[in-house]
């Protein structure tokens, strides 16, 4: 159970980091798309 709990916390952290990275990438790409 403890292992599952820590795995869930790890997954949430990974998903959060991935979302943050994706948001940053999209935000960085927007000006380029607007220029096109």
C-alpha positions as CSV (number, residue, x, y, z in Angstrom):
1,X,0.0,0.0,0.0
2,X,2.9,2.4,0.9
3,X,4.5,1.6,-2.4
4,X,1.3,2.3,-4.3
5,X,0.9,5.6,-2.4
6,X,4.4,6.8,-3.2
7,X,3.9,5.7,-6.8
8,X,0.7,7.8,-7.0
9,X,2.5,10.8,-5.6
10,X,5.3,10.2,-8.1
11,X,2.8,10.0,-11.0
12,X,1.1,13.2,-9.9
13,X,4.5,15.0,-9.7
14,X,5.4,13.7,-13.2
15,X,2.1,14.8,-14.6
16,X,2.4,18.2,-13.0
17,X,5.9,18.7,-14.4
18,X,4.8,17.5,-17.8
19,X,1.9,19.9,-17.8
20,X,4.1,22.7,-16.7
21,X,6.6,21.9,-19.4
22,X,3.9,21.6,-22.1
23,X,2.4,24.9,-21.1
24,X,5.8,26.6,-21.2
25,X,6.5,25.1,-24.6
26,X,3.1,26.2,-26.0
27,X,3.5,29.7,-24.6
28,X,7.0,30.0,-26.1
29,X,5.7,28.8,-29.5
30,X,2.7,31.2,-29.7
31,X,4.7,34.2,-30.8
32,X,6.3,32.1,-33.6
33,X,2.9,30.9,-34.7
34,X,1.5,34.4,-34.7
35,X,4.4,35.6,-36.9
36,X,3.5,32.8,-39.4
